[in-house]
Amino acid sequence: ILIVLALAVVCGFEAVNGFHDTANAVATVIYTHTLRPWKAVIWSGLWNFIGVYLGGLAVAFTIVHLLPVDLLVNVESSQGMAMVFSLLGAAIAWNFGTWRLGLPASSSHALIGSILGVGLANSVLEGKAFGTGVNWDKALEVGLSLLLSPLLGFGLAAILLLFAKRTVRQQELYQAPVDGQPPPGWIRAILIFTCTGVSVAHGSNDGQKGVGIVMLTLIGLLPARYMLNLSDGREQVAATREAAGQLATFAQQASPAAKDAERESHEVESLLEGVRSYDALDVEDRWRLRAAILELDAAVRRGLERRGDRLSDEEREQVRVLRRQLTAPIEYAPTWVLLMVALSLGVGTTIGWKRIVVTVGEKIGKMHLSYGQGACSELVAMSTIGLADSLGFPVSTTHVLSSAVAGTMVANRAGVQADSIKKILWAWVLTLPATMLLAGGAFYLFRVSVG
C-alpha cells in the first residue's frame, strides 16, 4: 500500500507539472492560430512523453544531490520516507495553488525549494549548525541556472524579434492575427517545430526530476532491489572499483588531509574484491557499498572545493569522468520508471492547460501575441532549455518562455501589463521560500511526531 501511495504521489507531481508547465509550450501555437487547442495539447503531450526518454539522467541526480548525504545514505529509514512525502507534498501544493490562480510559476523552483527545506530542517533535527546538511555549492549552481535562464530568455527573444523585423519585412508577422487567421505556411512550420522542441526539452528536463524522486522512493521502500543497479555486470563492477582507487589518489593530491576519501575508497575496493555483479552482494553489503560510494563522492567534491587548484585542468576533467564512473551503480533508472514518469507528464499535459495558456497569451503583453513574437519566444525557449539539459542544469520552462514573451512585447513596443507581471514576479519570488517552509515544516513535524 505504501509503495502504491508513494508512486501515486510522484505521478501526481508529474501530472501537475505537465498541465502547469507544458501550457507554456502550447500557448504560442494556440494564440497565433497555428494549431487548434486540442491538437496542440495532444501534440505537446506526445513530445513530452518522448522527451523523458531522450533526456538522460544528469538533471535527475543534480536535483537528488541537493539533499544531505546522510539522508541519501539513510533513505530506507522513516526519515527517508518523511523526506520524500514532505518535499513532494509541498511542491504539489504550491504548483496546484499557483495553477488555480493562473500564475505561471516554476515547478523546478518548487521542487528545489522543497528539497532545500528538507535539508535545512534535517540539520536542525540532527543538532548540526543550521544549513550544514545542504549541498550549497550545488544549490548555488542550480540557483544561478534558474536565475540566468529567464534573463537570457527575455534578452535573446527581444534581440531575435528586432533582428527578424529588420530582415523579414512582412508587417503581418508583427501584428495581432486577424479573425483567427493562421500564419503563413513557413512561419506556421517554425511555430509547430518550436512547440515540438520546447515540449521535448520540457519532457527531458522536468521529466528527469520526477525520475530522480521515483528512484529515491524505490530505494526507500524496496532497498534490496533498487539501491544498486543489479543488472550491471563484471565490467561495471571493475570500473567502479578502479574509479574508487584513483579518486582517493586525486583527493589526496588536492588535500593531503583527505583521510575520509581514502577510508571510503578502501571500503568500496574491499566490498567489490572478487565480485562479478552487484547482485552477488548480500543486502547489508549493498547498503555498505551504496553508502561508501556516496561518502567517497562527497569527500572528493569537498577536497576539490578546498584545494582543487592543485590539480591541472586535465586532471580535474579526469576526476569528473571518474566520479561519473563511480556513481554509475547508484545513478540509474529502470525503463519502467521512465515509462511511468513519461506517461504522467504526457497525460498531465492534456488536462488543465487553459489557465496558464490564457495568462501567457493575453496577460503578459498589452497586445495579442503576433506570429513573429510566438516564433521568436519559442525558438529562444527551445534553445535555452535544450542547452541547459545537455549541461545537466535544471531550468524552468515557465520562467524562460514567459520571460521570452515579455521580451518580445518590449521589443515590439507593445508594452506589458504591469499588474500581471507583478503577480507573476511575486509568484516567482515566493516559490522558493514558500516551498522551503512547507517542506521543512512538514519534515520537522513528521520527525518529531514519530521520534
C-alpha positions in Angstrom: 0.0 0.0 0.0 2.8 2.4 0.9 4.6 1.7 -2.4 1.4 2.4 -4.4 0.7 5.5 -2.4 4.3 6.8 -2.8 4.4 6.2 -6.6 0.9 7.7 -7.0 2.2 10.9 -5.2 5.2 11.1 -7.6 2.9 10.5 -10.6 0.6 13.3 -9.2 3.6 15.7 -9.1 4.5 14.9 -12.7 0.9 15.3 -13.9 0.5 18.7 -12.2 3.9 19.6 -13.7 2.5 18.6 -17.1 -0.6 20.8 -17.1 1.2 23.6 -15.2 4.4 23.9 -17.2 3.7 22.5 -20.6 0.9 25.1 -21.1 3.8 27.4 -21.9 4.8 25.2 -24.9 1.3 25.3 -26.5 0.4 29.0 -25.6 2.2 30.5 -28.7 0.8 28.0 -31.2 -2.7 28.4 -29.8 -2.7 32.2 -29.7 -1.2 32.5 -33.2 -3.9 30.1 -34.5 -1.2 27.8 -35.7 -2.9 24.8 -34.2 -6.3 24.3 -32.6 -6.1 23.9 -28.8 -6.9 20.2 -28.6 -4.4 19.4 -31.4 -1.7 21.5 -29.8 -2.2 19.9 -26.4 -2.2 16.3 -27.6 0.9 17.0 -29.8 2.8 18.6 -26.9 1.8 15.7 -24.6 3.2 13.2 -27.1 6.5 15.0 -27.4 6.8 15.5 -23.6 6.5 11.7 -23.4 9.3 11.2 -25.9 11.4 13.9 -24.2 11.6 11.9 -21.0 13.3 9.0 -22.9 15.7 11.3 -24.7 16.9 13.3 -21.7 19.3 11.0 -19.9 19.7 11.3 -16.1 22.1 14.2 -15.5 19.3 16.6 -14.3 17.7 13.9 -12.2 20.7 13.4 -10.0 21.7 17.0 -10.0 18.4 17.5 -8.1 18.8 14.5 -5.9 22.3 15.6 -4.8 20.9 18.8 -3.4 19.9 16.6 -0.4 22.2 16.0 2.5 24.4 12.9 2.1 23.2 11.5 5.4 19.6 11.5 4.1 20.7 9.8 0.9 22.5 7.2 2.8 19.6 6.5 5.2 16.8 6.9 2.6 15.4 3.5 3.7 14.5 4.7 7.2 11.4 6.6 8.4 13.2 9.9 7.9 13.8 8.9 4.3 10.1 8.4 3.7 9.3 11.6 5.6 11.7 13.4 3.2 10.1 12.1 0.1 6.5 12.8 1.1 7.3 16.2 2.6 9.1 17.5 -0.5 6.6 16.2 -2.9 3.6 17.3 -0.9 5.0 20.9 -0.7 5.8 21.0 -4.4 2.4 19.7 -5.4 0.5 22.1 -3.1 2.4 25.1 -4.4 2.1 24.1 -8.1 -1.6 23.4 -7.7 -2.2 26.7 -5.9 -0.4 28.8 -8.5 -2.2 26.9 -11.3 -5.6 27.7 -9.7 -4.6 31.4 -9.8 -3.5 31.1 -13.4 0.1 32.1 -12.4 2.9 30.6 -14.5 5.2 29.7 -11.5 8.1 27.2 -11.8 7.7 23.5 -10.9 11.5 23.3 -10.8 11.7 26.1 -8.3 9.0 24.4 -6.2 10.8 21.1 -6.1 14.2 22.6 -5.4 12.8 24.8 -2.7 11.2 21.7 -1.1 14.5 19.8 -1.2 16.3 22.7 0.4 13.6 23.0 3.1 14.0 19.3 4.0 17.8 19.7 4.1 17.6 22.7 6.5 15.1 21.0 8.8 17.3 17.9 8.9 20.3 20.0 10.0 18.2 21.3 12.9 16.9 17.9 13.9 20.4 16.4 13.8 21.7 19.1 16.1 24.1 20.5 13.4 24.8 24.1 12.5 21.8 25.4 10.6 22.1 24.6 6.9 25.2 22.4 7.1 23.4 19.4 5.6 22.6 21.2 2.3 24.9 20.9 -0.6 25.2 24.7 -1.0 27.7 24.6 -3.9 25.2 22.5 -5.9 22.4 24.7 -4.7 24.3 27.8 -6.0 24.9 26.2 -9.3 21.3 25.3 -9.7 20.2 28.7 -8.4 22.3 30.5 -11.0 20.8 28.4 -13.8 17.3 29.2 -12.6 18.1 32.9 -12.3 20.1 33.4 -15.5 17.8 31.4 -17.8 14.8 33.8 -17.7 17.1 36.8 -18.2 18.6 35.1 -21.2 15.1 34.3 -22.4 14.0 37.9 -22.1 17.1 39.4 -23.8 17.6 36.9 -26.6 13.9 36.9 -27.6 13.9 40.7 -27.8 17.1 40.7 -29.9 15.8 38.0 -32.1 12.5 39.8 -32.8 14.3 43.1 -33.6 16.6 41.1 -36.0 13.6 39.5 -37.6 11.9 42.8 -38.2 15.0 44.1 -39.9 15.4 41.1 -42.2 11.9 39.8 -42.8 9.7 42.8 -43.7 6.3 41.3 -43.7 4.2 43.5 -41.4 1.5 40.9 -40.8 4.1 38.8 -38.9 4.4 41.5 -36.2 0.7 42.4 -35.8 -2.1 40.6 -34.0 -3.7 37.8 -36.1 -6.9 38.9 -37.9 -10.1 37.0 -37.3 -8.4 33.7 -36.3 -6.4 33.6 -39.5 -3.4 31.2 -39.3 0.1 32.4 -40.1 1.8 31.9 -43.5 2.9 28.4 -44.1 6.6 28.9 -43.4 6.1 30.7 -40.1 3.5 28.1 -39.2 6.0 25.3 -39.7 8.5 27.2 -37.5 5.9 27.5 -34.7 5.0 23.9 -34.8 8.7 22.9 -34.9 9.4 25.2 -31.8 6.4 23.9 -29.9 7.7 20.4 -30.5 11.2 21.4 -29.4 10.0 23.1 -26.2 7.8 20.1 -25.4 10.8 17.7 -25.9 13.1 19.9 -23.9 10.5 20.2 -21.1 9.9 16.4 -21.0 13.6 15.8 -20.9 14.4 18.4 -18.2 11.4 18.2 -16.0 10.8 14.5 -16.5 14.2 13.8 -15.1 13.3 15.5 -11.8 10.4 13.0 -11.4 12.7 10.1 -12.3 15.1 11.2 -9.5 12.3 11.3 -6.9 10.9 7.9 -8.0 14.3 6.4 -7.5 14.6 7.9 -4.0 11.2 6.4 -3.2 12.0 3.0 -4.6 15.3 2.9 -2.7 13.4 3.8 0.5 10.7 1.2 0.1 12.4 -1.7 -1.8 16.1 -1.1 -1.0 17.3 -4.6 -1.7 16.2 -4.4 -5.3 16.8 -0.7 -6.2 19.7 0.6 -4.1 22.2 -0.6 -6.8 21.8 -1.3 -10.4 21.7 -5.1 -10.2 21.8 -5.5 -13.9 25.4 -4.3 -14.0 27.9 -7.0 -14.8 31.6 -7.6 -14.2 32.8 -4.8 -16.4 30.9 -2.1 -14.5 31.9 -3.6 -11.1 35.6 -3.4 -12.2 35.1 0.1 -13.4 33.6 1.2 -10.1 36.4 -0.4 -8.1 39.1 1.2 -10.3 37.4 4.6 -10.1 37.4 4.5 -6.3 41.1 3.9 -6.0 42.0 6.6 -8.5 39.7 9.1 -6.9 41.3 8.6 -3.5 44.7 9.4 -5.0 43.4 12.6 -6.6 41.7 13.6 -3.4 45.0 13.3 -1.5 46.8 15.2 -4.2 44.3 18.1 -3.8 44.3 17.8 0.0 46.8 15.6 1.9 44.4 15.5 4.8 41.6 13.8 2.8 41.6 10.7 5.0 37.8 10.2 4.6 38.2 9.8 0.9 40.9 7.2 1.5 38.8 5.3 4.0 35.7 5.2 1.8 37.8 4.1 -1.2 39.2 1.2 0.7 35.6 0.3 1.7 34.5 0.2 -1.9 37.5 -1.8 -3.1 37.2 -4.4 -0.3 33.5 -4.9 -0.9 34.0 -5.4 -4.6 37.0 -7.6 -4.5 36.3 -10.7 -6.5 32.7 -9.7 -7.1 31.2 -10.2 -10.6 27.9 -8.4 -10.2 26.2 -6.2 -7.6 23.5 -8.9 -7.4 26.1 -11.2 -5.8 26.3 -8.9 -2.7 24.0 -9.6 0.2 21.7 -6.8 1.3 23.9 -5.5 4.1 26.9 -5.2 1.8 24.8 -3.5 -0.9 23.9 -0.8 1.7 27.6 -0.5 2.8 28.6 -0.1 -0.9 26.0 2.5 -1.6 26.9 4.5 1.5 30.7 4.2 0.7 30.1 5.4 -2.9 28.0 8.4 -1.7 30.5 9.3 1.0 33.5 8.9 -1.3 32.0 11.1 -3.9 31.1 13.8 -1.3 34.7 13.6 0.1 36.2 14.1 -3.3 33.9 17.0 -4.0 34.9 18.6 -0.7 38.6 18.1 -1.4 38.3 19.7 -4.8 36.3 22.6 -3.4 39.0 23.3 -0.8 42.2 22.7 -2.8 41.2 21.8 -6.3 43.7 24.4 -7.7 46.4 21.8 -7.0 45.1 19.8 -9.9 45.6 20.7 -13.6 42.6 21.2 -15.9 43.3 17.8 -17.4 43.3 16.1 -14.0 40.1 17.9 -13.0 38.4 16.6 -16.1 39.7 13.1 -15.4 38.2 13.4 -11.8 34.8 14.4 -13.4 34.8 11.2 -15.6 35.9 9.0 -12.6 33.1 10.4 -10.4 30.6 9.6 -13.1 32.1 6.1 -13.3 32.0 5.7 -9.5 28.4 6.7 -9.1 27.0 4.8 -12.1 25.7 1.9 -10.0 23.5 4.3 -7.9 22.6 6.9 -10.5 20.4 4.8 -12.8 16.7 4.3 -13.6 14.9 1.2 -14.9 12.9 1.6 -18.2 9.5 1.2 -16.4 10.3 4.2 -14.2 10.9 6.3 -17.4 7.7 5.0 -18.8 5.7 5.8 -15.7 7.1 9.4 -15.5 6.7 9.9 -19.2 3.0 8.8 -19.1 2.2 11.0 -16.1 3.8 14.1 -17.7 2.2 13.4 -21.1 -1.3 12.8 -19.6 -0.9 15.8 -17.3 -0.2 18.0 -20.4 -3.6 17.2 -21.9 -5.6 18.4 -18.9 -5.9 21.7 -17.0 -3.7 23.6 -19.5 -6.1 26.5 -20.2 -5.4 28.7 -17.2 -1.7 29.2 -17.8 -2.2 29.5 -21.6 -4.6 32.4 -21.1 -2.1 34.1 -18.8 0.8 33.7 -21.3 -1.2 34.6 -24.4 -3.3 37.5 -23.0 -2.0 38.9 -19.7 1.7 39.4 -20.2 1.6 41.9 -23.1 -0.8 44.7 -23.9 -1.4 43.4 -27.4 -2.3 40.0 -28.8 0.6 37.7 -29.4 1.8 38.1 -33.0 3.2 35.3 -35.3 6.7 36.7 -35.1 6.6 37.1 -31.3 5.4 33.5 -30.9 8.1 32.1 -33.2 10.9 34.1 -31.5 9.8 33.2 -28.0 9.6 29.5 -28.7 12.9 29.4 -30.6 14.7 31.0 -27.6 12.9 28.8 -25.1 13.7 25.6 -27.0 17.4 26.5 -27.4 17.9 27.7 -23.8 16.2 24.7 -22.2 17.9 22.3 -24.6 21.3 23.7 -23.8 20.6 23.5 -20.0 19.5 19.9 -20.4 22.7 19.0 -22.2 24.7 20.6 -19.4 22.7 18.8 -16.6 21.2 22.1 -15.3 17.5 22.2 -14.2 15.8 25.3 -15.6 12.2 26.5 -15.6 10.3 26.2 -18.8 7.8 28.6 -17.3 10.3 31.3 -16.5 12.1 31.0 -19.8 9.0 31.1 -22.0 7.2 33.8 -20.0 10.3 36.0 -20.0 10.8 35.5 -23.7 7.2 36.5 -24.4 7.7 39.7 -22.3 11.0 40.4 -24.1 9.2 40.3 -27.5 6.4 42.6 -26.2 9.0 45.2 -25.1 11.0 44.8 -28.4 7.7 45.2 -30.4 6.9 48.4 -28.3 3.6 46.7 -27.3 4.3 47.2 -23.6 3.5 44.7 -20.8 0.6 44.6 -18.3 2.2 45.8 -15.1 -0.4 44.2 -12.8 0.0 40.7 -14.4 3.8 41.0 -14.4 3.8 41.9 -10.7 1.7 38.9 -9.8 3.9 36.6 -11.9 7.1 38.1 -10.3 5.6 37.7 -6.8 4.9 34.0 -7.6 8.4 33.6 -8.8 10.0 35.3 -5.8 7.8 33.5 -3.2 8.1 30.0 -4.7 11.5 29.1 -3.1 10.8 30.4 0.5 7.2 29.2 0.5 8.1 25.6 -0.6 11.1 25.6 1.8 8.8 26.4 4.7 6.1 24.0 3.6 8.5 21.0 3.1 10.8 21.8 6.0 7.8 22.3 8.4 6.2 19.0 7.2 9.5 17.1 7.6 10.2 18.6 11.0 6.7 17.8 12.3 6.8 14.2 10.9 10.2 13.5 12.5 9.2 15.0 15.9 5.9 13.1 16.0 7.4 9.7 15.2 10.6 10.4 17.2 
